[in-house]
Amino acid sequence: MSPLRIAGFTLIAIACLFAFASLYYAVIGVDGGLSLYDVLYKFLPAIPNWLQRYMWAGLWNGLYIILVQPAWVVVGIIGLLCIGLGRKHVE
C-alpha cells in the first residue's frame, strides 16, 4: 500500500471524527458546527490572520470559501483524492 493511500485513509478517519464532533455540536445546540477555519484557528491562531494579511486578496477569498466549509467535508474530499491518486494501476 502506498504512503499516499495510507495518508488518505488517515484523513478519512479524521473526517469521521470531525463529523461526529459536528453531530455533537448539533445535539447540544451550538450554531454553525465545526468549520475548517475553526479547527485551524484552534490549533494555530495566528495563521488565518497572517494568511489574510500577506496573501493576495483574490486567492484569500477563494481559500476562505474552502475554510468556512464543514471540516469533515473538506478533509474527507482530500482523503478520497489521496486514496484515488495512490492507487496502483493494473495494466
Backbone torsions as a table, in degrees:
resi	resn	phi	psi	omega
1	MET	NA	134.8	-176.2
2	SER	-76.8	154.5	178.1
3	PRO	-61.4	-29.4	179.0
4	LEU	-67.4	-38.6	176.7
5	ARG	-68.0	-38.4	178.0
6	ILE	-63.1	-43.1	176.4
7	ALA	-62.3	-38.1	178.8
8	GLY	-63.5	-44.6	178.7
9	PHE	-67.0	-34.4	175.6
10	THR	-64.8	-42.4	178.4
11	LEU	-65.8	-35.5	176.0
12	ILE	-63.8	-41.4	177.8
13	ALA	-63.5	-41.1	177.4
14	ILE	-65.0	-38.2	177.6
15	ALA	-62.7	-37.2	176.6
16	CYS	-64.2	-39.8	176.7
17	LEU	-63.6	-41.0	176.8
18	PHE	-64.8	-36.2	178.2
19	ALA	-65.7	-41.8	177.0
20	PHE	-64.9	-37.3	177.5
21	ALA	-65.7	-39.3	178.0
22	SER	-65.9	-39.5	176.1
23	LEU	-63.7	-40.5	178.3
24	TYR	-62.1	-43.9	177.7
25	TYR	-63.0	-35.7	178.3
26	ALA	-67.8	-36.7	-179.5
27	VAL	-69.0	-40.6	-177.9
28	ILE	-82.9	-7.0	172.7
29	GLY	94.2	19.1	177.5
30	VAL	-81.8	128.1	-179.1
31	ASP	-76.3	146.5	171.5
32	GLY	93.0	-24.6	-179.9
33	GLY	74.5	-147.6	-174.7
34	LEU	-126.5	104.3	179.9
35	SER	-91.5	165.8	178.1
36	LEU	-64.8	-32.2	176.2
37	TYR	-62.1	-41.9	178.6
38	ASP	-61.6	-42.5	180.0
39	VAL	-65.5	-45.6	179.6
40	LEU	-62.7	-41.9	-179.9
41	TYR	-67.8	-32.7	-179.7
42	LYS	-67.7	-40.6	-176.7
43	PHE	-89.7	-37.1	-179.1
44	LEU	-133.1	82.1	-171.7
45	PRO	-65.0	-23.8	-177.4
46	ALA	-85.3	-19.7	-173.9
47	ILE	-63.4	-47.9	-179.2
48	PRO	-59.7	-40.7	178.9
49	ASN	-67.3	-40.1	179.0
50	TRP	-65.0	-42.9	178.1
51	LEU	-62.7	-43.1	-179.2
52	GLN	-65.0	-35.2	-177.6
53	ARG	-74.3	-42.0	-170.8
54	TYR	-104.0	-3.3	-179.3
55	MET	-95.8	147.9	175.9
56	TRP	-56.1	138.5	-171.9
57	ALA	-60.6	-39.8	179.7
58	GLY	-65.6	-39.3	177.9
59	LEU	-69.9	-38.3	178.0
60	TRP	-63.7	-41.1	179.5
61	ASN	-62.5	-40.1	176.7
62	GLY	-66.5	-41.2	178.3
63	LEU	-67.4	-37.0	-179.4
64	TYR	-65.0	-34.2	177.0
65	ILE	-61.7	-38.2	177.9
66	ILE	-72.0	-39.0	-176.4
67	LEU	-67.4	-27.7	-177.8
68	VAL	-86.7	-2.6	176.2
69	GLN	-74.4	159.0	176.7
70	PRO	-58.6	139.8	-174.9
71	ALA	-61.8	-37.5	-176.8
72	TRP	-67.2	-30.1	179.5
73	VAL	-70.7	-48.7	-176.3
74	VAL	-66.0	-47.5	-179.3
75	VAL	-66.8	-36.4	177.5
76	GLY	-64.8	-41.9	178.5
77	ILE	-65.4	-42.5	177.7
78	ILE	-63.4	-39.4	177.3
79	GLY	-63.6	-42.9	177.8
80	LEU	-64.8	-37.6	176.0
81	LEU	-63.9	-41.2	178.5
82	CYS	-64.8	-40.1	178.5
83	ILE	-64.2	-43.5	-179.8
84	GLY	-67.8	-39.2	-179.6
85	LEU	-74.3	-25.4	-179.3
86	GLY	-87.0	0.8	-177.2
87	ARG	-72.3	140.1	176.8
88	LYS	-81.1	134.8	-179.3
89	HIS	-90.3	125.2	179.7
90	VAL	-96.0	130.4	179.9
91	GLU	-105.4	NA	NA
